[in-house]
Amino acid sequence: MDPQTILWTDTEVYQRGYEKTATALIAVERALRSRCPLGGAEDEFLSLYETLAAADPETFTVIWEDPFAYFWARWAYELTGWCLNPAPPPAALIRYCAQLGADEPHRALALHLEEFKKFILALELRSGGARGFQRPLRTLLPFSIPGTRLSLLGSGAIEILGVGEQGLQVMRDGRSWHLAIGSAPATRDIAALVERPVARFGDFEDTLKPETFMVPGINEARRLADLPDSYQQQQVSLLQEALALVERHQPTAFEHFTHLTRVIAFKSPTEGSFSNVSFSDLPGAFILSAVPEPHWVADALIHELLHNRLYFILERGEILDRSEGDEPTEFYSPWREDLRPLSGLLHANYVYIGVARFWHAVCASGEARGLERAYAEDQAVRAVLQLKIGIAQMGRHAKFTSRGFELFRQMEREADDLLASMRRLHLSPDAPATVARSDGALVGIVSKADGRPLSILESVEAHVAEFDIHRQCPRLRAMFHLA
């Protein structure tokens, strides 16, 4: 398969990724059944595994393509391996065990296997079945029921005794009751089983579901629980407007949404230390800031879509040569204020090629006027200048696998093509620098030193001057092929 197809158009990569996750599930089941490392405590999981494996294939696929499936399978595989082959565990596994409240692998594995019951909740709720658990699922609210629109809202611990009659049998503080779908809590202390909103555009359908991200280790999701229950529904029209822009200006990217994206959650633009974020442990899901500017959200959609796509590409083989051990975090990134590892620069270069194409198409269409046009020009030019820096950083400092070198060279060619496109469209680095604020207002960027308006090029140069502390990026204008 040629590098361009691998990077941009292959959709089989998603199916191969889902199949790999199913293979991990099968490997865990076989290892636990044959080796019994928990001395019988794995028996309920093994029984429930058979139930899920016997499900209608279409139902199983919907459930197992939920982002939580990869999260569960990844940690189940690693914990099982650690229990069967004791060795010094990686730091990430130690952190996950601590987040579960376990200080040794067997206890951590037992706790993690209990979370498999969430897939059984999904299966019975989708099929109209009923089931009681041998041991209650003891878990924390809120949480998502994978493969459905359903989330169990509230706060604190709860026990799930079983599922049936289109609801859950739950227990808290010694009191048991049936929790029906659509139950509305008076306060967050009272559990509620609710359907989360769906955004539809063309053939694409996406659930707006913050609870997907509320799993151990995803600290960025904590503030999502503080949002009003209606917050996601309020963003549906904004998301649909942004999807229309993506379909119009980057139809190739839009096609991938149906194959890949399962869940989006919106956050307040003023909360948290990030604008948008994806997680390699939750492929097919990402969090966006609800900036009320559709072009900004369209940019963010493409950005996070491509982060997720790159996760799947990397599952097929590394791009960077990691044979020398731990990766240093010491490289200037034109997109960040902190120094980054080369893997971070790889992701940034990849996603901004797609982002730049979107903005070039917006400029070529002529549909933007006034400040919107100024903002589109800024983003179209800025992305190219940043890509030239980012690609140069990778070329100077990265070591690639043989496969990775070919993919990097393709990205390098595409960055050069975008520089040529910028010139064809008569987009100038000397145009006024413009940014979208968190309230959606478009404003000029000014100098921190004297408050004067900056050009796009000057704002990029100012970022390099402030944050390239190792002076890795000299002779910028030569890099940009500017006089």
MARLUMSE-376214 format. One record per residue (C-alpha): x, y, z. Coordinates in steps of 0.25 Angstrom, whole numbers, plus 5000, padded with zeros to 4 digits. Each point is the difference from the previous one (the first is absolute). Layout:
BEGIN
XYZ...
REM end
This chain:
BEGIN
500050005000500650134996500350115011498950104996498949895001500649955013499950155006498750054994499149904993500149865005498749975008500449855003500950055011498950025009499449864998501449945002500150085013498649955005500449864997501350015008499250055012499149874998501249924999500550055013498749975007500149854995501549995005499650055014498849905000500949894996501150035010499150025011499249874997501349914999500850075011499050055010500950105007498950055009499749875006498550004995499850155001500050004985498849904998498950114999500850074990500249874992498549975000499750154996501049994989499249884994498850085000500650124993500749914990498649934997499350134997499550044986501250044992499450144997499850025014501349965004500750094990499250125005500449975014501549974997500250124991499750095012501350075005499949935013500249874994501550034996500250065014499549885007500749904991501350075001500150005015499449865001501149954991501150075007499549965014499849864996501449994994500650065013499249905009500549884991501450054998500550085012501050114996500250145003498850074994500050124992499750145007498750014993499549875005500450045014499350134999498749924995500149915012500150125009498850064994499249875002500450005015500949884998501449985004500349864994499649944986499049905004499150095008500150104988499649904990498849955009499550145001500250034985499349874996498850055007499950124990499749904989498649995006499750144993500149934987498949905005499150115004500150064986499749864994498849985009499550144998500150004985499449864999498950025010500649885009500149995015501249955009500450005014501550005004500649905009500750125007499550144999500850094991500650105009500350134993500150155000499050104994499950054990500349894989499749974986499349874995500849974988499449984986498750085005499650145002499849975014500750065012499849985015500150145006500350045014501250005010500649905009500049855001498949914996499749854998499349944988499349885003499549964986499350054988498649984995498650074996500850114993500750045012501049975011499849945014501050085009500350015014500650115009500150015015499349875002498750044991499749934987499150064989499849994985500550114992499350024987500550074988499650155000500050015015500350145004500850035013499650125009501550015003501349944996500049925012498949924994500349904989499350024986500049914988499950094988500250004985501050104995499850094988500449964986500450094989499749964986500550054987499849924987500449865002500850045013499549985014500750035012499749995015500350125009500449925012501050065011499949875008500849934990501250075005499849985015500949885001501349985009501150094995499350104992500150115009499650104989498549955001499850045015499450134997499049954990499349945011499750145005499350054988498550004999499349884995499450084988501450064996500349894989498650024994500250154999501349974991499349914990499750124990501450055001500649864997499049994988500550134994501449965002499849874994499450074988501250084998500949875001499249934989500050124991501550045001500749865004499049894995501249905001500150035015498550005002499949854994500849955012499150055010499049894997501149895001500750065013499350105008499049945011500050105011500250155002499950085013500050155000500650085012499950155003501150084993500450075012500249875009501349915000501450024995499649954986499150044988499849864994500649865003500049864996500549875007500749884994499349915011498650054994500250004985498850064993499650105011500550145003499650125008499850144993499950145006498650064997500650124993498850074993500750014987499749894990501350014992500849995013499249875003500149954986501550025002500049935013499249884995501049974989501150025010499549905009499549904989501449994995500649985014499149885001500349964986501550005003499849915012499449904991501250014990501049995011499349875005500549944986501550045003500850115006500550124992501050045009501249915004499949985015501149905001500850105009499149995012499350125006499650124991500650135004499050125002500950114995499550054987499450134996498649994994499450124993498649965005500349995015500750095011500749875006501149924994499449874994500549864997500249964985498749925001499350125003500650074989499649894991498550015004500050154998500750004986499049894996498750075005500450144995500249954986498549965000499650135007500850094990499349934989498750045006500450155002500550004985498749954995499250105008500950124994499949944986498550005002499950155002498849975009500650075013499950155001500650115009500649955013499649864996500950014988501150065008499949885009500049904989501250064994500750005013499849865002500349964986501350075001500449975014499849854998501050004989501050085007499949915012500049874991501350054994500650015014499449875005500549924988501450065001500049975015499749854997501050004988501150045009499849935013499149874997500449864996499049924992499749864998500049964985498550014999500050135008501150074991499149984988498850065007500850115005500550034986498650014995499650105011501250084997499650004985498550045004500650125009500750054988498849994992499250085010501150114999499850004985498550005002500150125009500750084989499049964990498950055008500850135003499949985015501150095006500849985013499950155002498550005001499550045014500149895011498649965004499549905011498649955005499850035015499349905009498750084998500149984984500450154998501150024989501150105005501350044995501349955007500950115006501450005005500249975015501150115000499350124994498649964997500250034985499249914990500849884995500149934986499849854999501549994998500350095011499249925010500649874996501450065002499650055013499649865005501349954995500850115007499249975013499949855001501249954992500950005012501049914994500150084987499749884991499350094989500950104994499950074987498549995000499750094987501049914992499249885005498750064995500750044987499850155003500950114996
REM end
